[in-house]
Amino acid sequence: MPKILNILLGLFTRNLRSNILIMALVAIWIGFGIATPTFWSADNVQNVLPQMAIIAIMACGMVFVIVTGGIDLSVGFGAGFVSVVAAALLYFGVIDGPLQSLFPTLASARLELVTMLITVILCMGLGLLMGLFQGYIIARLSVPPFIVTLGTMSIARGAALLFTEGRPVSGFDASFRVLATGRAGFVPGGFASNDYGDHSPGGYSLLAGFCAETVFAFFFLLIILGTTDSRAPQGFAPLAIGLAVALINWAGIPVTNLSLNPARSTGTAVFADGWALQQLWLFWVAPILGGAVAGVVYPFLAGSPPSMW
């Protein structure tokens, strides 16, 4: 036992610089949990996670910037400015007004969905243009990224303050939830946990959920194995796998919210209501079973790869 502890301690100390941030994060969590007993409550976690999601999405892009030796000071205020634009488009009816005039027979629920979709596309395009503008100045005009992004940060912050007059944009109706949920009248809860029966988005049974999860995992792994095979055309794997993920999610989310990944199912079930943990077994067994069957079947479908020797 002491030998194992020494090995683990050695691994930890050799990677101390990498682990120091994790240690700090764990210490913060423990500190908040002791200081505020409700910190670990499901309601608080459900409130904090959506706020963290925005930062996490921006951090994913920031990783590539920092890895290449750059810096972007504008990302926070840039996201804030784009959010203000999105709120304004929805609040003032800039999109749904013309849509209603062009398509008077369009149902209310469809109108809301199309309005949200156009808003998301326009705001993503605005964010892309902001990034391209900064990238052009940095790459073509050789202006240091610190200077460029600092200036953009000031512009985005000033534009947002000027537009909102320093006040929050509010007054949206309940249909605003369609932006995050895909349907009006949605009541948040459950963390999009995987489920079947009464908690299934489409009311599908245990058998239907089990079959769906197994079959989707089976075909998804077949696609991964096929596109990453050394005999397959190179360079197309990300496209094929990405399209497969989109198609499988489109078909599977109405059935069980789609798992494919037991870790994803476990992460949401821990913070959801008790029913999610009771149904969690299916979202471990079915994806593993589907993946195992695909691993056995693929060599028979594709044949043995040519010998390297």
Secondary structure, DSSP 8 states (H G I E B T S, - for coil): -HHHHHHHHHHHHHTHHHHHHHHHHHHHHHHHHHH-GGGGSHHHHHHHHHHHHHHHHHHHHHHHHHHTT---S-HHHHHHHHHHHHHHHHHTTTTHHHHHHH-TTS-HHHHHHHHHHHHHHHHHHHHHHHHHHHHHHHHHS---HHHHHHHHHHHHHHHHHHHHTTS------GGGGHHHHSSTT----GGG----GGGSTT---HHHHHHHHHHHHHHHHHHHHHHTSTTS-TT-HHHHHHHHHHHHHHHHHHHHS--S-HHHHHHHHHHS-HHHHHTTTHHHHHHHHHHHHHHHHHHHHH-------
